[in-house]
Amino acid sequence: MDFIYAIIEYLQSNFGEGLFVLVPFLTFVGIVAQMRLYAKADQPAISAIVPIWNFITFMKVIGRPIWHVLYIILPLTAILITLMADYQGLIEFAQGTAGFSQVWLSFSVLAVSFLVFSIFMIWAHIDLCNSFGRNTVFDYILVILLNVLYVLNLGLSYEIEYEGPAYGQSHVNGAGAYA
């Protein structure tokens, strides 16, 4: 529990109370967006709420093998374990009372885990765009930068239809973007 209290206190002192309004709101919008997206792809919408099932359903929608869920779970687990194991040292480093030599291993694990997770999620969301027939570079940039809002748009738009899993398919349209 000390870990959770320390993280909440640190976030509150640096970002203020607005963070505790923004994060639940974006979480709610993200869950609704995924539920609509999964329903459009003929998958159970309720799976957007259940953590591991959510990842499995996402892999089914984009056509990736189920074992690719490990590219999500393992980095997130490594980040969580690192934060739990060295949260005090990381907070002291952020406050300037500890040196880098005390937290270099934690930073290394966090950096590698975050990099693996980020690269995989970017590729997976590009597959998501392709699964819904959105295959321009502009769409790829939007899904990366405005992820929750873009997924909400995919789920709510009447014009956008689910075309099927896109993983492993690489068509190139005339404009040079993948189709």
N, C-alpha and C positions, 0 to 999 in steps of 0.2 A: 504494500500500500504506500510505503514511503516513496517508491518510484513514481507512482501515479500522482501523488500530491506534489512532488517536486516538479514534475513536468507541467502540471496545471499551473502551479505558482509561477514558474518561469514564463510560460506562455502569456499568462495574465499580466505579468509585470512588463513584458516587452511589447505585447500587441493590444492590450487593453480589453475592455469588456466586449467590444464589437466582434471579436473573434468567436465568442461563445454564442453569438446570434448567427453569424455568417456560416460557420461550419455545419450546424444542424440544418440550416436552410438548404445549403448546397447538397448535403447528404440526402435530404428528402427529395429534392429535385432529381438527383442522380438515380435514386431508387425508382421513382416514377418513370424516368426516362428508360431505364433498363426494363422495367415491367412492360412498357408499351413496345419496346424494341423486340423483346422476346415473344410477346403475343403476336406481333406482326410476322415473326419468323416461325410461327407455329410451335413454339416451345412454351412450357409452363411459366406464366408470368410470375408466379409466387417464388420461383427460384431466384429472383433478384434479391430476395431478402435473406436467403440462407447462404452463408459464406462459401463453403466449398462447392456446393451445388451451383452457385452463381458462376463460379469460374468454369465449371464443367459445361454448363449451358452456353456460356460465351464461346467456348471452344467448338461446341456443336454448331452454333450459328455461323461462325466463320470457317468451319470445316477443318480445323486443326485436330490432330490426334489428342485424345484425352490426356495422355501423359504430358502434354505441353503445359498442363496446369502446374507442374513442378517448377516451371520458369516463373510462375507467380508466387507460389507458396514458399519455395526455398529462400529466395531473396528477402521476402517479407519476414520469414522466421529468423533469418540471420540478423536483420535490422532490429527486430524486437528483442532478441536475445542479447545483442550488443548493447542496446539501450538499457535493458534491465541490469546487465552485468556492470556497466560502467557509467551509469547515469550521473552519479555524483562527480566523477572526474570530468565528464563532458560539461556539466553545468559550471563547475569551477573554471574550466577552460574558457567557457563563454563569458564568465564574469571577469576573466583576466587574472585569477588567482592561481592558476595551474599552467604549466608549460606544455608545449606541444609534445615533448618527449614522454609525458605521462599518458597521453591519449592517442598516440600515433597508430597503435594497433587497432583501436576502436574506429578511428577515422578511416583506416585502410579497409576494414571489413564493411563499414557503412558505405564507402565510396564504391567498392566493387559490387556490393549487393544492389545499391541504387542504380548503378550503371546497367547491370544485367536486367533488372526489373524494367527500367525505362526503355531500353532498346527493344525488349520483347513486347512491351505494351504499345510502343509506336508501331511496330510491324503488325501486331494483332489489330490495332485500330485502322491501319491502312487496309488490311484484309476485310475489316468490317465495312469500310467505305465501299470496297469493291463488291462485297456481298449485296449491297443495296444499290448497285449500279452507279455509284458516285466514284468516278475514276479520273478526276482531274487533280493536278498538283494543288490547286486552290482548296479542294476538298480535303486533301491530306493535311495541308497546313491548318485548316480550320479544326479538323478533328484532333489535332495535336494541341493546338493552343486553347481552344474553347471546347474541350472534351465533353463536359456534362451538357452544355447547351447544344452542341452538335448532335449528340446521341438523342437528346430530347427532340430535336428537329427531325431526325430520322424516324423516330417512333411516332410522332404526331402528324407528320405530313401525309396528306392523302395522295399526293402525286408520287411519292417514293415507295416503291414496292421491293420486297425482298426477292432477290433473284437466285438465291441459293449460295451455298458455301463457295468462297472464292480462294481459299488457301491452295497454293500450288499452281494456280492458273496465272499466266502472265500474257495478256494480250496488250498490244500497244495500239492506241488509236492514232489518228492522223496528227494530232497536236503534240505527240511525243509523251503523253501521259499514259500510265498503265490503265488498261481497261479490265 
